[in-house]
Amino acid sequence: MNKRRRLTGVVTSDKMEKTVIVEINRTYIHRLYKKVVSSRKKVMAHDDLDCQVGDTVRIVESKPISRNKRWVVEEIIRHDIRSGAPEISQVESEQ
């Protein structure tokens, strides 16, 4: 295993070719105030796996690919069933 950072996030946009925008949510406790703080970050990632909006993906650090892309989608952890094609039962009931 190499020392590249790996983060997990949700795809929020897939309108570009070979690029997706991944939102990474992080929750931590503030050191001084001991309050739970949540932060989110959106990064652009290179996508060869054809991700769709709503998919949970793991991204890995890489060399700069373009001006804004420094991450690559490593794997799709979970597909979002809402963004896919309609289910078979829905198609049959419409006919």
C-alpha positions as CSV (number, residue, x, y, z in Angstrom):
1,M,0.0,0.0,0.0
2,N,1.3,3.4,-0.8
3,K,1.2,6.6,1.2
4,R,-1.4,8.5,-0.9
5,R,-4.4,9.9,1.0
6,R,-7.7,8.2,0.4
7,L,-11.0,9.9,1.2
8,T,-14.6,8.9,0.9
9,G,-17.3,11.2,-0.5
10,V,-20.5,11.5,-2.5
11,V,-20.6,12.5,-6.2
12,T,-22.6,15.8,-6.5
13,S,-22.0,16.5,-10.2
14,D,-21.1,14.4,-13.3
15,K,-21.8,16.9,-16.0
16,M,-18.2,17.1,-17.3
17,E,-16.4,14.4,-19.4
18,K,-14.1,12.2,-17.3
19,T,-14.6,14.5,-14.2
20,V,-16.8,14.4,-11.2
21,I,-17.2,16.7,-8.2
22,V,-17.1,14.8,-4.9
23,E,-18.3,16.3,-1.6
24,I,-16.3,15.1,1.4
25,N,-18.0,15.6,4.8
26,R,-15.9,15.5,8.0
27,T,-17.0,15.7,11.6
28,Y,-14.6,16.5,14.4
29,I,-14.4,17.9,17.9
30,H,-13.0,21.4,18.3
31,R,-9.8,21.4,20.4
32,L,-10.6,24.5,22.4
33,Y,-14.3,24.6,22.6
34,K,-15.0,20.9,22.6
35,K,-17.9,21.4,20.2
36,V,-18.7,19.0,17.4
37,V,-17.9,20.8,14.1
38,S,-18.8,19.5,10.7
39,S,-17.1,20.7,7.6
40,R,-17.4,19.8,3.9
41,K,-15.2,20.2,1.0
42,K,-15.8,19.8,-2.7
43,V,-13.0,18.5,-4.9
44,M,-12.8,17.6,-8.6
45,A,-11.7,14.0,-9.4
46,H,-10.8,12.2,-12.6
47,D,-13.4,9.5,-13.3
48,D,-12.8,6.4,-15.6
49,L,-15.4,4.3,-13.8
50,D,-18.5,6.3,-15.0
51,C,-19.8,7.5,-11.7
52,Q,-23.3,9.0,-11.3
53,V,-24.7,11.6,-9.0
54,G,-25.4,10.2,-5.5
55,D,-22.7,7.4,-5.7
56,T,-20.4,7.0,-2.7
57,V,-16.9,6.8,-4.0
58,R,-13.3,6.5,-2.7
59,I,-10.9,9.0,-4.2
60,V,-7.1,8.8,-4.0
61,E,-4.5,11.6,-4.3
62,S,-2.6,11.8,-7.6
63,K,-0.3,14.0,-9.5
64,P,-1.9,17.1,-11.0
65,I,-4.1,16.1,-14.0
66,S,-5.3,19.6,-14.8
67,R,-5.6,23.0,-13.1
68,N,-8.1,21.8,-10.5
69,K,-7.9,18.0,-10.6
70,R,-5.6,16.3,-8.1
71,W,-7.7,13.3,-7.2
72,V,-8.8,10.1,-9.0
73,V,-11.8,7.9,-8.3
74,E,-10.4,4.7,-7.1
75,E,-13.6,2.7,-6.6
76,I,-17.4,3.1,-6.3
77,I,-18.4,2.0,-2.9
78,R,-22.1,2.2,-3.3
79,H,-24.4,3.1,-6.3
80,D,-27.3,5.4,-5.6
81,I,-30.4,3.5,-6.9
82,R,-32.4,6.7,-7.2
83,S,-30.2,8.0,-10.0
84,G,-30.3,4.9,-12.1
85,A,-32.9,3.6,-14.6
86,P,-36.4,3.0,-13.4
87,E,-37.0,-0.4,-11.8
88,I,-38.7,-3.2,-13.7
89,S,-41.8,-3.2,-11.5
90,Q,-42.3,0.5,-12.3
91,V,-42.1,0.0,-16.0
92,E,-44.5,-3.0,-16.0
93,S,-47.1,-1.1,-14.0
94,E,-47.1,1.8,-16.5
95,Q,-48.0,-0.4,-19.4
